[in-house]
């Protein structure tokens, strides 16, 4: 399915609400769910471009989509411009853009030259962005990067300006350094980056409800806000729900069942969704369930069908 230019979404004077790339979690069934609850753009999980290009099996397992799964950004990890461009050309007919991961702080990624170590290689990032722009023949296809910040913010600004000059469509900024995990997000840094480039900027980090989206926009002036853990806990977050509504839980059951989602993934998503509304003994019982039928029976017995109650509004 062809879509209009994804960049037009940034011109409507609103804050775009975006589902982050999440390893194991931001796959097709979950993307279908959050799209029902006011999510504007979804990212795939991070895919290692070299593995993707090396193996048909990897392509089939790592990238699944359907006609309603749009707008869609495919995120790749790569340390080589041609490999990234080749991967982008493969997914371009089925997506609206590719994103280069320059923010993953995990040791394995850094050791392979992927993720957050790329923020220290602005020349390579520039070359990768430029090659994708030059080699993907699809008009209006976006090329973006997702970064963490440096302790010396001047280096981050330089990286972003080089990426913009190479043709980056937008930049997503996680407002922490590669070493930081639970420290507060640096709103000032995000605002500085926003003020330093003319392409749209998306902010990421500690977005757990719609108020956080609005606060992030107010404090930084960004064009979009991306959520990860907040959406896992409450896939209806962008629609203004404080906690996961029961309708959303049953929507997930329907989508996952229809798409044949593996039980572990199906179950884990429900663990996240129910964590805030269940007691520790209830969680212990629920987490030990095995099999889709047992989970559905438990949900009926504990919460009832949608019309009986609302878990949250």
WODADA-V786575 format. One record per pair of residues at least 6 apart in sequence whose ideal C-beta (glycine too) atoms are under 8 Angstrom apart, sorted by the first residue. I is the first residue (numbers start at 1). J is the second residue. D is the distance in whole Angstrom. If there is no record, write none. Layout:
i->{I | I}
j->{J | J}
d->{D | D}
//
This chain:
i->{1 | 1 | 1 | 3 | 3 | 3 | 4 | 5 | 6 | 6 | 6 | 6 | 6 | 6 | 6 | 7 | 7 | 7 | 7 | 7 | 9 | 9 | 9 | 9 | 10 | 10 | 10 | 10 | 10 | 15 | 15 | 15 | 15 | 15 | 15 | 15 | 16 | 16 | 16 | 16 | 16 | 16 | 17 | 17 | 17 | 17 | 17 | 17 | 17 | 17 | 17 | 18 | 18 | 18 | 18 | 18 | 18 | 18 | 18 | 18 | 18 | 19 | 19 | 19 | 19 | 19 | 19 | 19 | 19 | 19 | 19 | 19 | 20 | 20 | 20 | 20 | 20 | 20 | 20 | 21 | 21 | 21 | 21 | 21 | 21 | 21 | 21 | 22 | 22 | 22 | 23 | 23 | 24 | 24 | 24 | 25 | 25 | 25 | 25 | 25 | 26 | 26 | 26 | 26 | 27 | 27 | 27 | 27 | 28 | 28 | 28 | 28 | 28 | 29 | 29 | 29 | 29 | 29 | 29 | 30 | 30 | 31 | 31 | 31 | 31 | 31 | 32 | 32 | 32 | 32 | 32 | 33 | 33 | 33 | 33 | 33 | 34 | 34 | 34 | 34 | 35 | 35 | 35 | 36 | 36 | 37 | 37 | 37 | 37 | 37 | 37 | 37 | 38 | 38 | 38 | 39 | 39 | 40 | 40 | 41 | 41 | 41 | 41 | 41 | 42 | 42 | 42 | 42 | 43 | 43 | 43 | 43 | 43 | 43 | 44 | 44 | 44 | 44 | 44 | 44 | 45 | 45 | 46 | 46 | 46 | 46 | 46 | 47 | 47 | 47 | 47 | 47 | 47 | 47 | 48 | 48 | 48 | 48 | 48 | 49 | 49 | 49 | 49 | 49 | 49 | 49 | 49 | 50 | 50 | 50 | 51 | 51 | 52 | 52 | 52 | 52 | 52 | 52 | 52 | 53 | 53 | 53 | 53 | 59 | 63 | 63 | 63 | 65 | 65 | 65 | 70 | 70 | 71 | 71 | 72 | 72 | 72 | 73 | 73 | 73 | 73 | 73 | 73 | 73 | 74 | 74 | 74 | 74 | 74 | 74 | 75 | 75 | 75 | 75 | 75 | 76 | 76 | 76 | 76 | 76 | 76 | 76 | 77 | 77 | 77 | 77 | 77 | 77 | 78 | 78 | 78 | 78 | 78 | 79 | 79 | 79 | 79 | 79 | 80 | 81 | 81 | 81 | 81 | 81 | 81 | 82 | 84 | 84 | 84 | 84 | 84 | 85 | 85 | 85 | 85 | 85 | 85 | 86 | 87 | 88 | 88 | 88 | 88 | 88 | 88 | 89 | 89 | 89 | 91 | 92 | 92 | 92 | 92 | 92 | 93 | 96 | 96 | 97 | 97 | 97 | 97 | 97 | 98 | 98 | 98 | 98 | 98 | 98 | 99 | 99 | 99 | 99 | 99 | 100 | 100 | 100 | 100 | 100 | 100 | 100 | 100 | 100 | 101 | 101 | 101 | 101 | 101 | 102 | 102 | 102 | 102 | 102 | 102 | 102 | 102 | 102 | 103 | 103 | 103 | 103 | 103 | 103 | 103 | 103 | 103 | 104 | 104 | 104 | 104 | 105 | 105 | 105 | 105 | 105 | 105 | 106 | 109 | 109 | 109 | 110 | 110 | 110 | 116 | 116 | 116 | 117 | 118 | 118 | 119 | 119 | 119 | 119 | 119 | 119 | 119 | 119 | 119 | 120 | 122 | 122 | 122 | 122 | 123 | 125 | 125 | 125 | 125 | 125 | 126 | 126 | 126 | 126 | 127 | 129 | 129 | 129 | 129 | 129 | 129 | 130 | 130 | 132 | 133 | 133 | 133 | 136 | 142 | 142 | 143 | 143 | 143 | 144 | 144 | 144 | 144 | 144 | 145 | 145 | 145 | 145 | 146 | 146 | 146 | 146 | 146 | 147 | 147 | 147 | 147 | 147 | 147 | 147 | 148 | 148 | 148 | 148 | 148 | 149 | 149 | 149 | 149 | 149 | 149 | 149 | 149 | 149 | 150 | 150 | 150 | 151 | 153 | 153 | 153 | 156 | 156 | 156 | 157 | 157 | 157 | 160 | 160 | 160 | 160 | 161 | 161 | 163 | 164 | 164 | 164 | 164 | 168 | 169 | 169 | 170 | 170 | 170 | 170 | 170 | 170 | 171 | 171 | 171 | 171 | 171 | 171 | 172 | 172 | 172 | 172 | 172 | 172 | 173 | 173 | 173 | 173 | 173 | 173 | 173 | 173 | 174 | 174 | 174 | 175 | 175 | 175 | 175 | 175 | 175 | 175 | 175 | 176 | 176 | 176 | 176 | 184 | 185 | 185 | 187 | 187 | 187 | 190 | 190 | 190 | 190 | 190 | 190 | 191 | 191 | 191 | 193 | 194 | 194 | 194 | 194 | 195 | 200 | 200 | 200 | 201 | 201 | 201 | 201 | 202 | 202 | 202 | 202 | 202 | 203 | 203 | 203 | 203 | 203 | 203 | 203 | 204 | 204 | 204 | 204 | 206 | 207 | 207 | 207 | 207 | 207 | 207 | 207 | 208 | 208 | 208 | 208 | 208 | 208 | 209 | 209 | 209 | 209 | 210 | 210 | 210 | 210 | 212 | 212 | 212 | 213 | 213 | 213 | 216 | 216 | 217 | 227 | 227 | 230 | 231 | 231 | 232 | 232 | 232 | 233 | 233 | 233 | 233 | 233 | 234 | 234 | 234 | 234 | 234 | 234 | 234 | 235 | 235 | 235 | 235 | 236 | 236 | 236 | 236 | 241 | 241 | 241 | 242 | 242 | 243 | 243 | 243 | 243 | 244 | 244 | 244 | 244 | 244 | 244 | 245 | 245 | 245 | 245 | 246 | 246 | 246 | 246 | 246 | 246 | 246 | 247 | 247 | 248 | 249 | 249 | 249 | 249 | 249 | 249 | 250 | 250 | 250 | 252 | 252 | 252 | 252 | 253 | 253 | 255 | 256 | 256 | 256 | 257 | 263 | 263 | 263 | 266 | 266 | 267 | 267 | 270 | 270 | 270 | 271 | 271 | 271 | 274 | 274 | 274 | 275 | 277 | 277 | 278 | 282 | 285 | 286 | 286 | 289 | 289 | 303 | 303}
j->{67 | 68 | 70 | 70 | 71 | 96 | 140 | 140 | 41 | 71 | 96 | 97 | 140 | 142 | 169 | 140 | 142 | 169 | 170 | 200 | 16 | 40 | 41 | 71 | 16 | 170 | 200 | 223 | 224 | 213 | 214 | 217 | 222 | 223 | 224 | 225 | 40 | 41 | 202 | 223 | 224 | 225 | 38 | 39 | 40 | 41 | 213 | 224 | 225 | 227 | 238 | 39 | 40 | 41 | 42 | 43 | 202 | 224 | 225 | 226 | 227 | 26 | 30 | 31 | 34 | 39 | 41 | 42 | 43 | 226 | 227 | 231 | 26 | 43 | 204 | 226 | 227 | 228 | 231 | 43 | 44 | 45 | 46 | 75 | 99 | 101 | 146 | 45 | 228 | 232 | 45 | 46 | 45 | 265 | 268 | 45 | 232 | 265 | 268 | 269 | 42 | 43 | 44 | 45 | 44 | 45 | 64 | 265 | 64 | 65 | 66 | 69 | 259 | 252 | 255 | 256 | 259 | 261 | 265 | 235 | 269 | 39 | 42 | 44 | 69 | 72 | 66 | 68 | 69 | 255 | 259 | 235 | 248 | 251 | 252 | 255 | 42 | 231 | 235 | 238 | 42 | 68 | 69 | 248 | 251 | 235 | 236 | 237 | 238 | 239 | 241 | 248 | 238 | 239 | 240 | 231 | 238 | 71 | 224 | 71 | 72 | 73 | 96 | 224 | 69 | 71 | 72 | 73 | 72 | 73 | 74 | 75 | 99 | 226 | 62 | 63 | 72 | 73 | 74 | 75 | 62 | 75 | 75 | 76 | 77 | 101 | 104 | 62 | 63 | 74 | 75 | 76 | 77 | 87 | 76 | 77 | 78 | 112 | 114 | 76 | 77 | 78 | 80 | 83 | 84 | 86 | 87 | 78 | 80 | 83 | 58 | 62 | 58 | 59 | 62 | 63 | 76 | 87 | 90 | 83 | 86 | 87 | 90 | 90 | 74 | 91 | 94 | 72 | 94 | 95 | 95 | 96 | 96 | 97 | 94 | 95 | 96 | 95 | 96 | 97 | 98 | 99 | 142 | 144 | 88 | 91 | 95 | 97 | 98 | 99 | 98 | 99 | 100 | 101 | 146 | 84 | 87 | 88 | 98 | 99 | 100 | 101 | 101 | 104 | 109 | 112 | 114 | 115 | 84 | 87 | 100 | 114 | 128 | 112 | 113 | 114 | 118 | 124 | 128 | 124 | 127 | 128 | 130 | 131 | 132 | 131 | 98 | 100 | 128 | 131 | 132 | 128 | 131 | 132 | 134 | 135 | 136 | 135 | 98 | 98 | 132 | 135 | 136 | 141 | 143 | 135 | 136 | 137 | 98 | 98 | 136 | 137 | 138 | 141 | 138 | 141 | 142 | 141 | 142 | 143 | 144 | 169 | 132 | 136 | 141 | 142 | 143 | 144 | 143 | 144 | 145 | 146 | 172 | 118 | 125 | 128 | 129 | 132 | 143 | 144 | 145 | 146 | 109 | 114 | 115 | 118 | 146 | 115 | 116 | 118 | 119 | 125 | 145 | 146 | 147 | 148 | 115 | 116 | 119 | 146 | 147 | 148 | 172 | 174 | 178 | 110 | 114 | 115 | 116 | 115 | 116 | 148 | 178 | 179 | 181 | 115 | 115 | 116 | 117 | 116 | 117 | 178 | 147 | 148 | 178 | 178 | 124 | 125 | 125 | 147 | 148 | 149 | 150 | 155 | 156 | 159 | 178 | 155 | 158 | 159 | 162 | 163 | 162 | 145 | 159 | 162 | 163 | 166 | 162 | 163 | 165 | 166 | 166 | 143 | 145 | 163 | 166 | 167 | 168 | 166 | 167 | 143 | 143 | 166 | 167 | 143 | 169 | 170 | 167 | 168 | 169 | 168 | 169 | 170 | 171 | 172 | 163 | 168 | 171 | 172 | 171 | 172 | 173 | 174 | 204 | 156 | 159 | 160 | 171 | 172 | 173 | 174 | 173 | 174 | 176 | 177 | 178 | 156 | 173 | 174 | 175 | 176 | 177 | 186 | 189 | 193 | 156 | 159 | 177 | 177 | 189 | 192 | 193 | 173 | 189 | 193 | 192 | 193 | 196 | 171 | 193 | 196 | 197 | 196 | 197 | 171 | 171 | 197 | 198 | 199 | 199 | 199 | 200 | 199 | 200 | 201 | 202 | 223 | 224 | 193 | 197 | 199 | 200 | 201 | 202 | 201 | 202 | 203 | 204 | 224 | 226 | 189 | 190 | 193 | 201 | 202 | 203 | 204 | 222 | 185 | 204 | 205 | 185 | 186 | 187 | 189 | 190 | 203 | 204 | 205 | 183 | 185 | 186 | 205 | 206 | 205 | 206 | 216 | 219 | 220 | 201 | 203 | 216 | 219 | 220 | 222 | 219 | 220 | 221 | 201 | 201 | 220 | 221 | 222 | 221 | 222 | 223 | 224 | 220 | 222 | 223 | 224 | 222 | 223 | 224 | 225 | 226 | 216 | 217 | 220 | 222 | 224 | 225 | 226 | 225 | 226 | 227 | 228 | 212 | 213 | 216 | 225 | 226 | 227 | 228 | 230 | 227 | 229 | 230 | 233 | 234 | 237 | 230 | 234 | 237 | 242 | 237 | 238 | 239 | 240 | 225 | 227 | 230 | 225 | 227 | 238 | 222 | 225 | 225 | 237 | 238 | 237 | 237 | 238 | 269 | 272 | 273 | 244 | 272 | 273 | 275 | 276 | 241 | 242 | 243 | 244 | 248 | 273 | 276 | 244 | 248 | 252 | 273 | 244 | 245 | 247 | 248 | 248 | 312 | 313 | 312 | 313 | 276 | 277 | 311 | 312 | 273 | 274 | 276 | 277 | 311 | 312 | 310 | 311 | 312 | 313 | 303 | 304 | 306 | 309 | 310 | 311 | 312 | 306 | 310 | 273 | 270 | 273 | 274 | 299 | 303 | 311 | 299 | 305 | 306 | 266 | 269 | 270 | 273 | 296 | 299 | 261 | 265 | 266 | 269 | 292 | 290 | 291 | 292 | 292 | 295 | 289 | 295 | 286 | 295 | 299 | 283 | 286 | 287 | 282 | 283 | 286 | 283 | 311 | 312 | 286 | 302 | 298 | 295 | 298 | 295 | 298 | 309 | 311}
d->{5 | 8 | 6 | 5 | 6 | 6 | 8 | 4 | 7 | 5 | 4 | 6 | 7 | 5 | 8 | 7 | 6 | 6 | 8 | 8 | 6 | 6 | 7 | 7 | 7 | 7 | 5 | 5 | 7 | 6 | 8 | 5 | 7 | 7 | 6 | 6 | 5 | 6 | 7 | 6 | 3 | 7 | 6 | 6 | 5 | 8 | 6 | 7 | 6 | 8 | 4 | 7 | 6 | 5 | 7 | 7 | 6 | 5 | 7 | 4 | 7 | 6 | 8 | 6 | 5 | 5 | 7 | 4 | 6 | 7 | 7 | 6 | 7 | 6 | 6 | 5 | 6 | 4 | 7 | 4 | 6 | 6 | 5 | 4 | 7 | 7 | 7 | 6 | 5 | 7 | 5 | 6 | 7 | 7 | 8 | 7 | 6 | 8 | 8 | 7 | 7 | 6 | 6 | 5 | 7 | 6 | 7 | 7 | 5 | 6 | 7 | 6 | 7 | 8 | 5 | 5 | 5 | 5 | 8 | 7 | 6 | 8 | 4 | 8 | 6 | 7 | 8 | 7 | 7 | 5 | 8 | 5 | 7 | 6 | 5 | 6 | 7 | 6 | 5 | 7 | 7 | 7 | 8 | 8 | 6 | 6 | 4 | 7 | 6 | 4 | 8 | 7 | 4 | 4 | 8 | 8 | 5 | 7 | 8 | 5 | 8 | 6 | 8 | 8 | 7 | 7 | 6 | 7 | 8 | 5 | 8 | 5 | 6 | 8 | 8 | 7 | 7 | 7 | 5 | 6 | 8 | 7 | 5 | 7 | 5 | 5 | 6 | 5 | 7 | 7 | 7 | 5 | 7 | 8 | 7 | 5 | 8 | 8 | 7 | 4 | 7 | 4 | 8 | 5 | 5 | 8 | 4 | 7 | 7 | 5 | 5 | 8 | 5 | 6 | 6 | 7 | 7 | 5 | 7 | 6 | 5 | 6 | 7 | 7 | 7 | 6 | 8 | 6 | 5 | 7 | 8 | 6 | 4 | 8 | 8 | 5 | 6 | 7 | 6 | 5 | 7 | 5 | 7 | 7 | 8 | 5 | 5 | 7 | 5 | 7 | 7 | 4 | 8 | 6 | 7 | 6 | 5 | 7 | 6 | 7 | 6 | 7 | 5 | 7 | 6 | 8 | 4 | 6 | 4 | 7 | 7 | 7 | 7 | 7 | 4 | 6 | 7 | 7 | 8 | 7 | 5 | 4 | 8 | 4 | 8 | 7 | 8 | 7 | 5 | 7 | 6 | 8 | 4 | 5 | 8 | 4 | 7 | 8 | 7 | 4 | 5 | 7 | 5 | 8 | 7 | 6 | 6 | 8 | 7 | 8 | 5 | 8 | 5 | 6 | 7 | 7 | 6 | 6 | 3 | 6 | 6 | 7 | 6 | 8 | 8 | 8 | 6 | 8 | 8 | 5 | 7 | 6 | 7 | 7 | 7 | 6 | 7 | 8 | 8 | 7 | 5 | 7 | 8 | 7 | 6 | 8 | 6 | 7 | 7 | 4 | 5 | 6 | 5 | 6 | 5 | 7 | 6 | 5 | 8 | 5 | 5 | 5 | 8 | 5 | 8 | 8 | 7 | 3 | 6 | 7 | 5 | 7 | 5 | 7 | 8 | 7 | 4 | 7 | 8 | 6 | 5 | 8 | 8 | 5 | 4 | 8 | 7 | 6 | 8 | 5 | 6 | 8 | 6 | 8 | 7 | 6 | 7 | 8 | 6 | 4 | 5 | 8 | 8 | 6 | 7 | 7 | 6 | 8 | 5 | 6 | 7 | 4 | 7 | 6 | 7 | 5 | 4 | 6 | 5 | 4 | 6 | 5 | 5 | 7 | 4 | 8 | 4 | 7 | 6 | 6 | 6 | 6 | 5 | 5 | 7 | 7 | 5 | 6 | 6 | 7 | 8 | 4 | 8 | 7 | 7 | 7 | 7 | 7 | 7 | 7 | 6 | 7 | 8 | 5 | 6 | 6 | 5 | 5 | 7 | 8 | 6 | 7 | 6 | 6 | 5 | 8 | 5 | 8 | 7 | 6 | 5 | 6 | 8 | 8 | 7 | 6 | 7 | 6 | 5 | 5 | 6 | 6 | 5 | 6 | 6 | 6 | 7 | 5 | 7 | 5 | 6 | 6 | 8 | 5 | 4 | 7 | 6 | 7 | 8 | 7 | 7 | 6 | 8 | 5 | 7 | 8 | 4 | 8 | 6 | 8 | 6 | 7 | 5 | 5 | 6 | 7 | 6 | 7 | 8 | 8 | 4 | 5 | 4 | 4 | 6 | 6 | 5 | 7 | 7 | 5 | 6 | 6 | 7 | 6 | 7 | 4 | 5 | 7 | 4 | 6 | 7 | 5 | 8 | 8 | 4 | 6 | 7 | 4 | 6 | 6 | 4 | 6 | 5 | 6 | 8 | 8 | 4 | 7 | 8 | 5 | 6 | 8 | 6 | 7 | 4 | 7 | 5 | 5 | 8 | 6 | 4 | 7 | 5 | 7 | 8 | 4 | 8 | 7 | 7 | 6 | 6 | 6 | 7 | 4 | 8 | 5 | 7 | 7 | 4 | 7 | 8 | 7 | 7 | 7 | 6 | 6 | 6 | 7 | 8 | 5 | 8 | 8 | 7 | 5 | 8 | 7 | 7 | 5 | 6 | 7 | 7 | 5 | 6 | 8 | 7 | 4 | 8 | 7 | 5 | 7 | 6 | 6 | 6 | 8 | 6 | 5 | 8 | 7 | 8 | 7 | 6 | 7 | 7 | 6 | 5 | 8 | 5 | 7 | 6 | 7 | 6 | 7 | 5 | 6 | 6 | 3 | 4 | 7 | 7 | 7 | 6 | 6 | 6 | 6 | 5 | 7 | 6 | 8 | 5 | 6 | 6 | 4 | 8 | 5 | 8 | 7 | 7 | 6 | 7 | 7 | 7 | 7 | 8 | 7 | 6 | 8 | 6 | 7 | 7 | 6 | 7 | 8 | 8 | 4 | 8 | 7 | 8 | 7 | 6 | 6 | 7 | 7 | 6 | 7 | 7 | 8 | 8 | 7 | 6 | 8 | 7 | 6 | 7 | 5 | 7 | 7 | 7 | 7 | 8 | 6 | 5 | 6 | 7 | 7}
//
